[in-house]
């Protein structure tokens, strides 16, 4: 019974510390996260909190893995609730909605790297699972179905129903020999290229939007994002 109480208290303390760290993240960015400052906000001493997190990096790892898992679960739900034809659009919209609702967490995993921090393998594994969802959604658009870069084949013949350009084919060949960054069965080079270019284009719009780079330009970023989704669906 006493052990169970201690475990509950430990879990509660760790969760409270992460909540305070997220508030610090919102106020000052990753550079503002301090174990001693978190302890002070919680009415604890720094050494006392270090019994729950051995270092700032351990705390950052918890925040990053929690964030990746939350995003992965959000995208998985969006895809699961959509018809096959709508999965890509559902995923893209869910990604932007998630980022707009919690921009600080978005920038924690997709913003400027934290100086001196090295992510452990577990975060890479979660990110690979996230990319699996992206790859599977991309397999439904912008290509020639299972024959266009599906798992196990090079698929370097078609893109958006059109022959690959020389540079697209070169990227597909390059990715065939690149290291694995997708969980599960490795997709072909064309599909990996399509997923990678899709991921970067979506994040390009989202990152600029989240950081306020469109402010004062007089247009609605959501319209731009929808247009980018449409172009990707058409294989453009």
C-alpha positions, 0 to 999 in steps of 0.5 A, a space after each residue: 500500500 505504501 509503495 503504491 502511494 509513493 508511486 502515485 505521488 511520484 507520477 503526480 509530481 512528474 506530471 506537475 513538473 512537465 506541466 510547469 515546464 510546458 508553461 516555461 516553454 510557452 513563455 521563454 522557449 526551450 532555453 527557458 526550461 530550468 529544473 530549478 525554476 520548475 522546482 521553485 514554482 512547485 514549492 520544492 527545492 531543486 535537489 528534491 525535484 532532481 530525484 524525479 528527473 535526473 537532468 534537464 535533458 531527461 525532462 526534455 526527453 519526456 516532453 518530446 516523447 509525450 508530444 510525439 505520441 500525442 501528435 501520432 495518436 491525433 493523426 492516427 485517429 484522423 486517418 482511421 475516421 476518414 474514408 480511404 479517398 479522404 485520408 490524406 486530406 484528413 491527416 493534413 488538416 489534423 496536423 495543422 489543427 494540432 499545431 495551431 492549438 499548441 504551437 509551443 509543442 509543435 516548435 518543440 519537435 519541429 522548431 530550432 534544435 535545443 543546443 546540446 541536447 541529443 534525443 535518445 533512440 526512443 524518440 526516433 522510434 516514435 518519429 518513425 511510427 509517425 512517418 509510417 502514418 504519413 507514408 500510408 496516407 501519401 500512398 492514396 494520393 499523388 501516384 498510381 496506387 500500389 504500383 507507384 512506389 508501394 512497399 517493396 518496389 521502386 515505383 519510380 515510373 509514375 507520379 500523379 499519373 505522370 512519368 517521373 521527371 529526371 530529378 524525381 527519379 533521381 530522388 527515388 533512386 537515392 531514397 532506395 539506398 537511404 537508411 530506414 526512417 519509416 516504421 514497419 515494411 520499407 516503402 519504395 523509393 518513389 513513395 518515400 520521395 513523395 511522402 518526404 516532399 509532402 511532409 516538407 511542404 506541409 510543414 513549410 506552410 505550418 511552420 511559417 504560420 505558427 511562427 507568425 511569418 504571414 502576419 501583415 500579408 493580408 491573406 488567410 493562411 488556411 486558404 494557402 494550406 488548402 491549396 497546397 493540400 489540393 496540389 499534393 492530392 493532384 500530384 502537383 
